[in-house]
């Protein structure tokens, strides 16, 4: 598979390129960015072509697939154009600005017969694979509730587009809420959501603090922030299942708390510390799987890019397909709608 990297920013440089370079059968043949210098900086060591015109890149018959690592407002138009050009698509999260755009992507992918995968790397970390295996084997019983959270004490993204709704689509609920909700929902077995009750908080703004950096850089965020820095939600699913969600870029709480707890009729589990709560011979027991890895994010990116390459080669649907991830987009959109209306919102 000959792959083009779309967007020569931090995510492409740090994760997508190294991960795809380690995928058997994948060759990175092109780099696109509106800023030619940025594209050339990444393309040079790879011997890849440089493009600053997206339409010309898509017209290149030597490219089989694209990996889109751009601002959220560019996800939908770029994915639609790629699908219509017959290119397979690996799209960094979130899927789109809203559910309407996500539905457009679903239709384009189906109509043009291309493979689409959303980059939800946490589904591919070792803990998730262990939990999913236990759920599928029936060891956890019926998982009926999840408590999911990602809290940063001070971690507003420094890149200003994250904080501008017209470019990002939303704040913490969309940026990190998508990871939080997606992982817990996937490991619950993807139950059908029926309603959401939520509040989004715009109270701390940039929340600058001396001695603490913003997320991803050493420089605190600058400029106006017109999106939420935190949100809390209660999601109801079919068969009386539920999920509580708490996310924040900035909150007067722990420095970093990315975690979920799942509760099943036979077993429960916690991500951090990774523990399985079970029973043995009538006694409560705790299982702590032991494994080694360099970094959970590096592992997640490596496994998901390999999964994408395999799905393209075998012409099968990824576990983070367009239709599957559309459901997550709809849950997040319902969070914003519930906050706007001040009441529970039905999804069914």
ABEGO torsion letter per residue (X at the ends): XBBBBBEABAAAAAAAAAAAAABBGBBBABBBBABAAAAAAAAAAAGBBBBABAAAAAABAABABBBBBBBAAAAAAAAAAAAAAGBBBBBBOBABABAAAAAAAAAAAAAAGBBBBBBBAAAABAAAAAAAAAAAAGAAEBBABBBBBBBBABABBABAAAABAAAAGEBAAAAAAAAAAAAAAAAAGGBBBABBBBBBBBAAEAGBBBGBBBBGBABBBBEBBABBABBBBBBBBBGGBBBBBBBBABBBBBABBBBBBBBBAABBBBAOBBBBBBBBGGBBBBBBBBBBBABAAAAAAAAAAAAAAAAAAAGBBBABBAAAAAAAAAAAAAAAAAAAAGBBBBAX
